[in-house]
Amino acid sequence: MDPAPTQDPLVDAHLDLAFNAVGLARDLTLPLDELRAAEARTSETAMVTWPELRAAGIDLVFGTLFAKPAKKQEMQPAASGEGGTEKRVRSAGSERDRIAPSYRNAEEAHDQARAQLDWYRSMEAEGWARLVTSRAELEALRAERAASWKAPVGVVVLMEGADPVREPAEVGWWWEQGVRVIGPAWQATRYAGGTRAPGPLTPLGRELVDAMREVGMALDVSHLADESLAEVLERFDGPLLASHSNARALVPTDRHLSDDVLKALGERGAVVGLVLGNPFLDPAAGRDGSVDLRRVGKHFEHVRSRVGKGRVGIGSDLDGGFGAEETPVELTRGADFVRLGEAVRAEQRASFLGTAWWSWLERSLPAT
């Protein structure tokens, strides 16, 4: 199926492609229907493969390096029951918890991330991906994608959780390998407090942030604990983003961003990508309930009112522990990506679907 032509770029700022391929042994070169048939899942059903990204017409993704820690807290927000009582969203027994290897120390985390980076390179060699590390490569990708929808999909490599960086001095090595964004936390790392694991930057974390600034690495604030995020805003003057975060005012969890933080990010020229897992859009629905694109629109409007025009995009996290059963009902597969435009007004669609992120990359990547 050929995608509908589009003049404006389509960008998804958060996909755990390499984790799925290396950690979960998913063959992402398969057509999506073949992968689904082979897995026969009833939850976390696959949404994204390389052919599916092409069918969606997506031009560029932020592809993560995600090493899974051995010790893990439940990541879902609390769900509000009737009468204002609180209950915890059911743990789904995630496929990634059952299958994927986990790390116990920095060396193991490093090895997992290197294996995932090697996979992205192998996908580039096979013609599925095009790693983007500079503005020159970004413009070359745009020309290549304009010439043919079958051209490789651009990938900006983002490290989610900094434990694979064995010491802050190694940031420069990861930069040389093509990593352009690091999020210091997922849950707590050696560098920072994270989701459901409050705390400030550690002494190593302060060294990490300084090393990132020195090489020009962008910093992803998604998953940072409030205390660590406050330090980052004071200490780090390089490019900032929130690759996959929603409005805390609508979903009260430390996984999302407060209004004050959203305002501060807007003042720094950051872009915020909305994450599409149902419990991150509506805690009352949980993983099993029904959420539609109107809820995405509510998060868009709230975040946009704080960060500013042209600074809200998509960081879907499809297949990041969420699949077809755990995302808005209109999204049955990755090729439905453009339907996200229905969540916002017509004049906002191009920005939401990709130009906000494309402009951020033009400002944030090195020239060559």
C-alpha positions in Angstrom: 0.0 0.0 0.0 1.5 3.3 -1.0 1.1 6.1 1.5 -0.7 9.3 0.7 1.7 11.9 -0.5 2.6 14.7 1.9 4.7 17.8 1.5 5.4 18.2 5.2 7.6 15.8 7.1 6.1 13.2 9.4 8.1 12.5 12.6 7.7 10.2 15.6 10.1 11.2 18.3 10.1 8.0 20.4 10.1 4.4 19.1 11.9 1.5 20.9 12.8 -0.2 17.6 16.1 -1.6 18.5 14.8 -2.9 21.9 12.1 -4.7 20.1 14.4 -6.2 17.5 17.3 -7.1 19.8 15.6 -7.6 23.2 12.4 -9.1 22.1 13.7 -10.8 18.9 11.0 -9.2 16.7 11.8 -9.2 13.0 11.0 -5.6 12.1 11.8 -6.1 8.4 8.6 -8.2 8.1 5.3 -6.7 7.0 3.3 -5.9 10.1 0.5 -8.5 9.4 3.2 -11.2 9.1 4.7 -10.3 12.4 1.4 -10.2 14.1 0.4 -13.6 12.8 3.7 -15.1 14.0 3.3 -13.6 17.5 -0.4 -14.1 17.9 -0.5 -11.7 20.9 -3.6 -10.6 22.8 -1.8 -7.6 24.3 1.0 -5.3 23.2 0.2 -6.4 19.6 2.9 -5.0 17.3 2.2 -1.6 15.7 5.5 -0.8 13.9 7.8 -2.5 11.5 10.0 -0.9 8.8 7.5 -1.7 6.0 4.7 -0.2 8.3 6.7 3.0 8.8 7.0 3.3 5.1 3.3 2.6 4.6 2.6 5.4 7.2 4.8 7.8 5.2 6.8 8.5 8.3 10.0 10.3 7.3 12.0 10.2 10.5 11.9 8.7 13.9 13.9 9.1 17.1 15.0 5.5 17.6 15.9 4.6 21.1 18.7 2.7 22.8 16.9 1.3 25.8 18.6 -1.1 28.3 16.1 -2.6 30.7 17.2 -2.5 34.4 16.9 -5.7 36.5 15.0 -3.8 39.2 11.9 -2.2 37.9 9.1 -0.2 39.4 5.6 -0.2 38.0 5.4 2.7 35.5 1.7 3.2 35.1 -0.1 6.2 36.7 -2.7 5.6 39.3 -6.3 5.3 38.0 -9.1 7.2 39.7 -12.0 5.0 40.8 -15.5 6.2 41.5 -15.9 8.4 44.5 -12.4 9.7 44.1 -10.7 6.6 45.5 -7.4 5.5 44.0 -6.5 2.2 42.6 -3.4 1.0 40.8 -3.7 0.1 37.2 -3.4 -3.6 36.6 0.1 -4.7 35.7 -0.1 -6.4 32.3 2.8 -8.9 32.7 4.6 -7.1 29.9 6.2 -9.2 27.2 9.4 -7.2 27.7 9.4 -8.3 31.3 9.1 -11.9 30.4 11.6 -12.1 27.5 14.0 -9.2 27.4 17.4 -9.4 29.1 18.0 -6.9 31.9 21.2 -5.2 33.2 22.6 -5.3 36.7 25.5 -3.0 36.2 26.9 -0.3 33.9 28.9 -2.8 31.8 25.8 -4.9 31.0 23.8 -1.8 30.2 26.6 -0.6 27.9 26.6 -4.0 26.1 22.9 -3.9 25.5 23.0 -0.4 24.1 25.9 -1.2 21.8 24.1 -4.2 20.4 21.1 -2.1 19.7 23.2 0.6 18.0 24.8 -2.1 15.9 21.3 -3.2 14.9 20.4 0.3 13.6 23.6 0.3 11.6 22.6 -3.1 10.1 19.2 -1.7 9.2 21.0 1.2 7.5 23.2 -1.3 5.5 20.1 -3.1 4.4 18.4 0.1 3.2 15.7 0.3 5.8 17.1 3.2 7.8 19.2 6.3 7.3 21.0 7.5 10.5 20.8 11.2 10.8 23.5 13.0 12.9 23.7 16.5 11.4 21.6 19.2 9.6 23.3 18.3 6.3 22.1 14.7 6.7 18.7 15.9 7.7 18.4 17.9 4.5 19.7 15.0 2.4 17.1 12.7 4.0 14.4 15.2 3.1 15.4 15.2 -0.6 15.7 11.4 -0.6 12.3 10.9 1.0 10.7 13.5 -1.4 12.0 11.5 -4.3 10.6 8.2 -3.2 8.4 7.0 -0.3 10.4 3.8 -0.4 13.5 5.6 0.6 15.0 4.7 4.0 13.4 6.1 7.1 15.5 8.6 9.0 16.7 7.7 12.5 18.0 10.0 15.1 19.4 7.9 17.9 18.2 8.7 21.4 19.5 6.9 24.5 16.7 6.4 27.0 18.3 6.1 30.5 22.0 6.9 30.7 23.3 3.8 32.5 24.9 2.5 29.2 27.3 5.5 29.6 29.8 3.8 31.8 31.3 7.1 33.0 30.6 10.7 32.0 33.8 10.9 30.0 32.3 8.3 27.6 29.7 10.8 26.3 32.1 11.9 23.6 32.5 8.3 22.4 28.7 7.9 22.1 28.5 11.2 20.2 31.1 9.8 17.8 29.0 6.7 17.4 26.1 8.8 16.2 24.0 9.2 19.4 22.5 12.7 19.4 20.1 12.7 22.4 20.4 11.3 25.9 17.7 11.1 28.5 19.5 10.7 31.8 16.7 8.7 33.5 14.1 6.1 32.9 13.5 5.1 36.4 16.5 5.9 38.7 19.9 5.6 37.1 23.4 6.2 38.4 22.9 9.7 37.1 19.4 10.9 38.1 16.2 10.3 39.8 13.5 9.1 37.4 9.9 7.9 37.1 8.6 6.7 40.5 12.1 7.1 41.8 12.4 10.7 43.0 15.8 12.4 43.6 18.2 15.0 42.3 21.1 14.5 39.9 23.9 12.5 41.4 27.4 13.8 41.4 28.0 11.6 38.4 24.8 13.1 36.9 26.1 16.6 37.1 29.3 15.5 35.3 27.2 13.8 32.7 25.1 16.9 32.0 28.3 19.0 31.7 29.8 16.5 29.3 26.7 16.5 27.2 26.8 20.3 27.0 30.5 20.2 26.0 29.9 17.8 23.0 26.5 19.4 21.9 24.4 16.4 22.9 20.6 17.2 23.3 19.0 16.3 26.7 15.7 14.5 26.9 13.8 15.4 30.1 11.2 12.7 29.7 11.2 10.4 32.8 13.4 12.7 34.9 12.3 13.1 38.5 11.2 16.6 39.4 14.3 17.3 41.5 16.7 16.2 38.7 14.7 18.1 36.1 14.9 21.3 38.1 18.7 20.9 38.3 18.9 20.3 34.6 17.0 23.5 33.8 19.5 25.4 35.9 22.7 23.6 34.8 22.3 22.7 31.2 22.1 25.3 28.5 22.2 23.0 25.4 19.2 21.7 23.4 16.3 20.4 25.4 13.3 18.2 24.5 10.7 16.0 26.1 10.5 13.1 23.6 7.4 11.4 25.1 5.6 13.2 27.9 2.0 14.4 28.5 0.4 17.0 30.8 0.5 16.2 34.5 -2.5 18.5 35.0 -4.6 15.9 33.1 -2.8 12.7 34.3 -1.4 13.3 37.8 1.8 11.2 37.7 5.5 12.1 37.9 5.8 10.4 34.5 4.4 13.6 33.0 5.3 17.3 33.1 3.9 20.0 35.4 2.7 23.3 34.0 5.7 25.2 35.4 8.1 22.8 33.7 6.2 23.0 30.4 6.4 26.8 30.5 10.2 26.6 31.3 10.7 24.2 28.4 8.8 26.5 26.1 11.1 29.4 27.1 14.0 27.2 26.1 12.7 26.4 22.7 12.0 22.7 23.5 9.5 20.5 21.8 7.3 18.1 23.7 6.2 14.8 22.1 2.9 13.3 23.3 3.0 9.7 24.3 0.1 7.5 23.2 -0.3 4.7 25.8 -3.9 4.8 27.1 -3.0 5.2 30.8 -0.8 8.1 29.9 -3.7 9.8 28.2 -6.5 8.9 30.7 -5.7 7.2 34.0 -9.3 6.2 34.5 -9.1 4.0 31.4 -6.0 2.2 32.4 -4.5 -0.2 29.9 -7.7 -2.0 29.2 -10.1 0.9 28.8 -11.1 2.8 25.7 -9.4 6.1 24.8 -10.0 8.1 21.6 -8.2 10.9 19.8 -10.2 13.5 21.6 -8.1 12.8 24.6 -5.0 13.2 22.6 -6.4 16.6 21.5 -6.9 17.6 25.2 -3.3 16.9 26.0 -2.2 18.8 22.9 -4.2 21.9 23.8 -3.0 21.9 27.4 0.7 21.3 26.5 0.5 23.8 23.7 -1.0 26.5 25.9 2.1 26.2 28.1 5.1 25.5 25.8 3.8 27.7 22.9 2.8 27.4 19.3 4.7 24.9 17.1 6.3 23.1 20.1 4.1 20.0 20.5 4.7 16.9 18.4 4.4 13.2 18.7 6.6 10.7 20.7 4.2 7.8 20.4 6.2 5.0 22.2 4.2 2.6 20.1 5.6 -0.9 21.0 7.3 0.6 24.0 5.2 -1.6 26.3 2.0 -0.5 24.5 0.5 -2.1 21.4 -2.8 -2.0 19.5 -4.9 -2.9 22.6 -3.3 -0.1 24.7 -3.5 2.9 22.4 -6.4 5.1 21.1 -9.1 3.2 19.3 -8.5 5.0 16.0 -4.9 3.7 15.9 -5.0 0.0 14.9 -1.5 0.0 13.3 1.4 2.3 12.5 0.0 3.2 9.1 -2.7 5.1 11.0 -0.2 7.6 12.2 -1.6 10.4 10.1 -5.0 10.0 11.8 -3.4 11.7 14.8 -3.9 14.9 12.8 -7.7 14.5 13.6 -6.9 15.3 17.2 -6.0 18.9 16.5 -7.3 21.8 14.4 -6.5 21.8 10.7 -4.0 24.6 10.9 -2.1 22.8 13.7 -1.8 19.4 11.9 1.5 19.8 10.0 3.3 21.0 13.1 1.9 18.3 15.3 2.6 15.5 12.8 6.2 16.5 12.1 7.3 20.0 11.4 7.7 20.9 15.1 10.2 18.2 15.5 11.9 18.9 12.1 12.4 22.5 13.0 13.8 21.5 16.4 16.3 19.2 14.7 17.3 22.1 12.3 18.1 24.1 15.4 19.7 21.4 17.5 21.8 19.2 15.3 25.3 20.1 14.4 25.8 21.5 10.9 27.8 18.6 9.6 
